[in-house]
Amino acid sequence: MPRPGNPDIRRRLLASGLELFYARGVNATGVKEIADRADVPKAAFYTYYESKEAFVVAVLGQYWLELQDRSGSLLLGRGTPVRRLQRYFAVIADEHERHTFMRGCLIGNLALEVSATSASVHEKLRGIVCAWEHELAAVFTEGTPQRRREVAGLIIEAWEGAVLRARIDRTRAPYDRFSRITLPQLVGLVGTS
């Protein structure tokens, strides 16, 4: 599908979709609403994306890139694996706090809302979670590759639980517990701290 030469329109559509998906979810958000919020004609939406489903996949991709830009370098920094992971997740928790814990994690949100009904969204989510798991596993220097991946998977699962609880309680306490108690315990399973 040919892409128009105006990257600003694409950027505005993605930003509009991200905000609306956070606020109302995918199923309650229409293409016209996305286009209106981005200040582009509805027909322009279909110049960039063949369907709403393709757009959701693009929004997820953009979300993942932005998450990596904001906090991914913290995983490569200095310090113990626990400290690097704590800094990484603190950046994400800070962002959630700025939004009064109402938004949650787009990956988790869309996994619950759309993953079962859209094969392409499901595959994009699987790809993102696998990439995330790989990035977290790279923090560890000890343990077998399989053990590092398993622990990285557990970290993601525990984090998503903390995100859910923070949305319910509208407080940072679940993130603080995750950082203070859960991360050190899970990292200890690899044999490093």
Secondary structure, 3 states (H helix, E strand, C coil): CCCCCCHHHHHHHHHHHHHHHHHHCCCCCCHHHHHHHHCCCHHHHHHHCCCHHHHHHHHHHHHHHHHHHHHHHHHHCCCCHHHHHHHHHHHHHHHHHHCCCCCCCHHHHHHHHCCCCCHHHHHHHHHHHHHHHHHHHCCCCCCCHHHHHHHHHHHHHHHHHHHHHHHHHCCCHHHHHHHHHHHHHHHHCCCCC
